[in-house]
Structures are given as C-alpha cells and as structure tokens.
Amino acid sequence: MSTPHEVSPATLRRVIAASAVGNFVEWFDFAVYGFLATLIASQFFASSDPSVGLLKTFAVFAVAFALRPLGGVFFGALGDRLGRKRVLSMTILMMAGSTTLIGLLPTYASIGLMAPVLLTLARCVQGFSAGGEYAGACAYLMEHAPREKRAFYGSFVPVSTFSAFACAAVLAYGLEANLSAEAMGSWGWRIPFLIAAPLGLVGLYLRWRMEETPAFQAAMAEGGVHAHSPLKDTLRNHGRSILSLGAFISLTALSFYMFTTYFATYLQLVGNLSRAESLLVTTVALLFAALGCPVAGAMSDRIGRRRTVMFTCGWVIVCVFPAYWLASSGSLPYALIGVLLLAVGALTSGVVTAALLSESFPTRSRYTASAITYNVAYTLFGGTAPLVATWLIAQSGSSLAPAFYLVVIAVLALVGGLGLAETSRISLHDEQPHAA
C-alpha cells in the first residue's frame, strides 16, 4: 500500500473546477433536452398526436443511454491504462461537439426523416462520451480528496449536475418568457445547445492543465503499465460489488431523472401548470438540491455510507406519494413542496453514489468498474425514466403510477446498498478489493 499524498487546498479547488465543468456540460445538455422536450418533439417528429411525438422524443432520450455502457467500458479501460486526465479531456470534447451539433441540425420540415435520424446519432455520440465522464470525474476528484472528507469534496460533482439543470431551467424559462412561440420554434430552442461550445473549450483548458491523480501515479509506479486490471478480471474480482452498487445506483438514476427531466413535463401534463411555471418550480428545487449536496456529503462523512444509504431509501419510500400528490394538485405552492420532497432523496443518493463509485473498487480497476456500474444502472433506470413514467400513466390511468415504480426501485436499492461494505474511512491507495 502506498502512502497517501497530501494535496494542497489550492490544488483541490482546481481539481473541483476541472472535474465539475465537464460534468456541467454533460448534464446541461441532458437538462435542456428534457425541459424543451415538447418543442423538440414538434421540430423533429411529425405526428398529429402531440403525446406520440413526445414519446418519440423521450425514446431518443433513452436510446442515447444505450451507448453509455459501451462508452463506460471504452473510456474506463483507457482511464485505468492511460490516466484520468487524458480521458476526461477526450470526453468533454466529444460531449461539447455533439451538443453543439444538435443546435445546428435542420428540422423535420427542412429535411424530413433525416432530421430525427441525425438527432439520434448526435444523442448517441453524447451518450458514448458521457459513459466515461461521470465516473471519471468522481475518481479524479476522490483520488485527490482527504480520506475523512471524501463525500464532502465529492459532493461538488453532483453540485455541478444540479447546477447544470438549474442553469438550463433558468435559460429555458428566460427564453419562454421573452420569445414568442414562433420564435422559440424557429430558432430559440437552439440557443441552449450552442452554449456547449464555449463551455467545452473552458473545460478542456482546465483539464489539460491538471496533473494526474496521486493514487493513479502510485499505482503506475508500483505496477507500471500492468497496473490496469483487464475487463474480464474486473468483472470476475468485483462482480459482487458491481451488482450491489448497481442496485443502489438504480435509485440514484431513477430519482434523479424523475426529479429533474421528467417532473417538469409531469407538472404540465398532470398538474396543469404552464411550461413557464413548471420550469420555475423545477429551478427553485434544483438550486435547493445544489446547495444541499455539500451538507449531505458532510453528513455522509460523519455517519458513514451505509447509514446514508438507509436514510436515502427510507426517505424516498415515505415521501414519494405525498410528493406526486402535491405535484398533481394544480397548485404552484403545493407543487413546489412536492418537488422539494423529491429533491432530498435525489441529492442524498447522488452524493453517496459519487463516493461509493470510487470507494468500492481499487485504483487499478476503479475507472472501468465504476463506469460500468454507473452507466448500466443509468441506462436501465435513468434513460428510460421519462418514457416509462409516461407509459405507466397512459396504461394505468393513474397519475401516481410513477410513484409506485419509484418505491419498488427504492426497496431494490436498499437491498443492494446494504450489501456493500462501510467504506467511508478506507484508503483509496489500497489495492485489495473491499469485501462486505
């Protein structure tokens, strides 16, 4: 075992910025796509039934997630072999480029069926590059952070996620409030996607100036180029941890997308709020979540990961039905209370997930194992969340159908999370798998 390397506060601040900015770009795009789903449906899918166009839009949202596990395997293997810094520079370039491309695409009215085809291809590139982004950003930050404050420092990755959604909501709200429906349909919807270009360049600059992590440098010094654990060895040696952590991350993925991407649509279709009102409610809740992440991180460092897992699952099970009932009431204040109840579960699960992704696996396979675990769970439960929620309501006729779905996944997450060891005090420089 190598001796942990002390990182200065100034270096930690730069590491936080470099890790967070790429994650911000990734989730900013996903947020914009969700918030403008009804507009995108009208621009890229021809249908006399608006709900059919919306389902197709969410289907493209889900298809992009199918590429995330492949991206996780590809970039995870590169990250464990070449280093975290180089791979994170690659992923931010691909994400920013594909997002900018969406803002430049012609619509269905211009080129017909090629419009949704090109949209899907751009989303697939985003999904592939995103497969290496989140787990890599968490590993990069965690491998710099002091042992006793890992969840606190790691919480700034989900802070950037919720901030990205909040900024996307503010921008979408501002466009809705200041542009006519014709202007939004013609060119207004493109503006949020085009913003990815300068953001991506800033992120690339910050990441390229950073050094490699102390843990990865130590692993390379001890094992050289053979320090990387091949994919087969990763699955064989850490299969149990991957399954247990994946079960918990299923709740992280589902609660996150129910709270962010889907809920703005739910408030409009079921709660009968206007698009501007639903975006306003969502923005307030997202800012609350961003501010709450460091608090949840400090709590997790104090009480441990397993107790944080139990709190998160219990909160979701107890609060999800009141949250959806309040959101469907048609009252703006009640809708805000409902979405804040969901926000607590989403932010605590996101914070403890950021810590567990790095703590559950040793350095030589950390990037690969965490990327596979995270992206498979997000593909199965995050990318499909808006589609499944819309389908459940249509089939059951109950506006509370998504809440039942969330409770079932919370129970699964509790079982999986309790199958993990307590890792809040371990060293990330250890090379032995962490057994429960």
VENPE-V343877 format. One record per residue. N is the residue number from 1. SS is DSSP state (@ for helix, = for strand, . for the rest). PSI is psi as a letter, one per 40 degrees, with the letter a starting at -180 (none if undefined). BURIAL is 1 if it has 24 or more other C-alpha atoms within 12 Angstrom, else 0. Layout:
# VENPE-V343877
[[N,SS,PSI,BURIAL] [N,SS,PSI,BURIAL]]
This chain:
# VENPE-V343877
[[1,.,h,0] [2,.,i,0] [3,.,h,0] [4,.,i,0] [5,.,h,0] [6,.,h,0] [7,.,h,0] [8,.,i,0] [9,@,d,0] [10,@,d,0] [11,@,d,0] [12,@,d,1] [13,@,d,0] [14,@,d,1] [15,@,d,1] [16,@,d,1] [17,@,d,1] [18,@,d,1] [19,@,d,1] [20,@,d,1] [21,@,d,1] [22,@,d,1] [23,@,d,1] [24,@,d,1] [25,@,d,1] [26,@,d,1] [27,@,d,1] [28,@,d,1] [29,@,d,1] [30,@,d,1] [31,@,d,1] [32,@,d,1] [33,@,d,1] [34,@,d,1] [35,@,d,1] [36,.,f,1] [37,@,d,1] [38,@,d,1] [39,@,d,1] [40,@,d,1] [41,@,d,1] [42,@,d,1] [43,@,d,1] [44,@,e,1] [45,.,h,1] [46,.,h,1] [47,.,h,0] [48,.,e,0] [49,.,h,0] [50,@,d,0] [51,@,d,1] [52,@,d,0] [53,@,d,1] [54,@,d,1] [55,@,d,1] [56,@,d,1] [57,@,d,1] [58,@,d,1] [59,@,d,1] [60,@,d,1] [61,@,d,1] [62,@,d,1] [63,@,d,1] [64,@,d,1] [65,@,d,1] [66,@,d,1] [67,.,e,1] [68,@,d,1] [69,@,d,1] [70,@,d,1] [71,@,d,1] [72,@,d,1] [73,@,d,1] [74,@,d,1] [75,@,d,1] [76,@,d,1] [77,@,d,1] [78,@,d,1] [79,@,d,1] [80,@,e,1] [81,@,d,1] [82,@,e,1] [83,.,i,1] [84,@,d,1] [85,@,d,1] [86,@,d,1] [87,@,d,1] [88,@,d,1] [89,@,d,1] [90,@,d,1] [91,@,d,1] [92,@,d,1] [93,@,d,1] [94,@,d,1] [95,@,d,1] [96,@,d,1] [97,@,d,1] [98,@,d,1] [99,@,d,1] [100,@,d,1] [101,@,d,1] [102,@,d,1] [103,@,e,1] [104,@,e,1] [105,.,i,1] [106,.,i,1] [107,.,i,1] [108,@,d,0] [109,@,d,0] [110,@,d,0] [111,@,e,0] [112,.,b,0] [113,.,d,0] [114,@,d,0] [115,@,d,1] [116,@,d,1] [117,@,d,1] [118,@,d,1] [119,@,d,1] [120,@,d,1] [121,@,d,1] [122,@,d,1] [123,@,d,1] [124,@,d,1] [125,@,d,1] [126,@,d,1] [127,@,d,1] [128,@,d,1] [129,@,d,1] [130,@,d,1] [131,.,d,1] [132,.,e,1] [133,.,c,1] [134,@,d,1] [135,@,d,1] [136,@,d,1] [137,@,d,1] [138,@,d,1] [139,@,d,1] [140,@,d,1] [141,@,d,1] [142,@,d,1] [143,.,e,1] [144,.,d,1] [145,.,i,1] [146,.,i,1] [147,@,d,1] [148,@,e,1] [149,@,f,1] [150,@,d,1] [151,@,d,1] [152,@,d,1] [153,@,d,1] [154,@,d,1] [155,@,e,1] [156,@,e,1] [157,@,d,1] [158,@,d,1] [159,@,d,1] [160,@,d,1] [161,@,d,1] [162,@,d,1] [163,@,d,1] [164,@,d,1] [165,@,d,1] [166,@,d,1] [167,@,d,1] [168,@,d,1] [169,@,d,1] [170,@,d,1] [171,@,d,1] [172,@,d,1] [173,@,d,1] [174,@,d,1] [175,@,d,1] [176,@,d,1] [177,@,d,0] [178,@,e,0] [179,.,i,0] [180,.,i,0] [181,@,d,0] [182,@,d,0] [183,@,d,0] [184,@,d,1] [185,@,d,1] [186,@,d,1] [187,.,e,1] [188,@,d,1] [189,@,e,1] [190,@,d,1] [191,@,d,1] [192,@,d,1] [193,@,d,1] [194,@,d,1] [195,.,d,1] [196,@,d,1] [197,@,d,1] [198,@,d,0] [199,@,d,1] [200,@,d,1] [201,@,d,1] [202,@,d,1] [203,@,d,1] [204,@,d,1] [205,@,d,1] [206,@,d,1] [207,@,d,1] [208,@,d,1] [209,.,e,0] [210,.,i,1] [211,.,i,1] [212,.,i,1] [213,.,i,1] [214,@,d,1] [215,@,d,1] [216,@,d,1] [217,@,d,1] [218,@,d,1] [219,@,d,1] [220,@,d,1] [221,@,d,0] [222,@,d,0] [223,@,e,0] [224,@,a,0] [225,@,e,0] [226,@,e,0] [227,@,d,1] [228,.,h,1] [229,.,h,1] [230,.,i,1] [231,@,d,1] [232,@,d,0] [233,@,d,0] [234,@,d,1] [235,@,d,1] [236,@,d,0] [237,@,d,1] [238,@,f,1] [239,@,d,1] [240,@,d,1] [241,@,d,1] [242,@,d,1] [243,@,d,1] [244,@,d,1] [245,@,d,1] [246,@,d,1] [247,@,d,1] [248,@,d,1] [249,@,d,1] [250,@,d,1] [251,@,d,1] [252,@,d,1] [253,@,d,1] [254,@,d,1] [255,@,d,1] [256,@,d,1] [257,@,d,1] [258,@,d,1] [259,@,d,1] [260,@,c,1] [261,@,d,1] [262,@,d,1] [263,@,d,1] [264,@,d,1] [265,@,d,1] [266,@,d,1] [267,@,d,1] [268,@,d,1] [269,@,d,1] [270,.,d,1] [271,.,e,1] [272,.,f,0] [273,.,i,1] [274,.,i,0] [275,@,d,1] [276,@,d,1] [277,@,d,1] [278,@,d,1] [279,@,d,1] [280,@,d,1] [281,@,d,1] [282,@,d,1] [283,@,d,1] [284,@,d,1] [285,@,d,1] [286,@,d,1] [287,@,d,1] [288,@,d,1] [289,@,d,1] [290,@,d,1] [291,@,d,1] [292,@,e,1] [293,@,d,1] [294,@,d,1] [295,@,d,1] [296,@,d,1] [297,@,d,1] [298,@,d,1] [299,@,d,1] [300,@,d,1] [301,@,d,1] [302,@,d,0] [303,@,e,0] [304,.,i,1] [305,@,d,1] [306,@,d,1] [307,@,d,1] [308,@,d,1] [309,@,d,1] [310,@,d,1] [311,@,d,1] [312,@,d,1] [313,@,d,1] [314,@,d,1] [315,@,d,1] [316,@,d,1] [317,@,d,1] [318,@,d,0] [319,@,e,1] [320,@,d,1] [321,@,d,1] [322,@,d,1] [323,@,d,1] [324,@,d,1] [325,@,d,1] [326,@,d,1] [327,@,d,1] [328,.,e,1] [329,.,d,1] [330,.,e,1] [331,.,h,0] [332,@,d,1] [333,@,d,0] [334,@,d,1] [335,@,d,1] [336,@,d,1] [337,@,d,1] [338,@,d,1] [339,@,d,1] [340,@,d,1] [341,@,d,1] [342,@,d,1] [343,@,d,1] [344,@,d,1] [345,@,d,1] [346,@,d,1] [347,@,d,1] [348,@,d,1] [349,@,d,1] [350,@,d,1] [351,@,d,1] [352,@,d,1] [353,@,d,1] [354,@,d,1] [355,@,d,1] [356,@,d,1] [357,@,d,1] [358,@,d,1] [359,@,e,1] [360,.,e,1] [361,.,i,1] [362,.,i,1] [363,@,d,1] [364,@,e,1] [365,@,e,1] [366,@,d,1] [367,@,d,1] [368,@,d,1] [369,@,d,1] [370,@,d,1] [371,@,d,1] [372,@,d,1] [373,@,d,1] [374,@,d,1] [375,@,d,1] [376,@,d,1] [377,@,d,1] [378,@,d,1] [379,@,d,1] [380,@,d,1] [381,@,d,1] [382,@,d,1] [383,.,d,1] [384,.,e,1] [385,@,d,1] [386,@,d,1] [387,@,d,1] [388,@,d,1] [389,@,d,1] [390,@,d,1] [391,@,d,1] [392,@,d,0] [393,@,d,0] [394,@,d,0] [395,@,d,0] [396,@,d,0] [397,.,e,0] [398,.,h,0] [399,.,e,1] [400,.,e,1] [401,@,d,1] [402,@,d,1] [403,@,d,1] [404,@,d,1] [405,@,d,1] [406,@,d,1] [407,@,d,1] [408,@,d,1] [409,@,d,1] [410,@,d,1] [411,@,d,1] [412,@,d,1] [413,@,d,1] [414,@,d,1] [415,@,d,1] [416,@,d,1] [417,@,d,1] [418,@,e,1] [419,.,e,1] [420,.,i,1] [421,.,i,1] [422,.,h,1] [423,.,e,1] [424,.,e,1] [425,.,e,1] [426,.,i,1] [427,.,h,1] [428,.,e,1] [429,.,e,1] [430,.,i,1] [431,.,e,1] [432,.,h,0] [433,.,i,1] [434,.,h,1] [435,.,i,0] [436,.,none,0]]
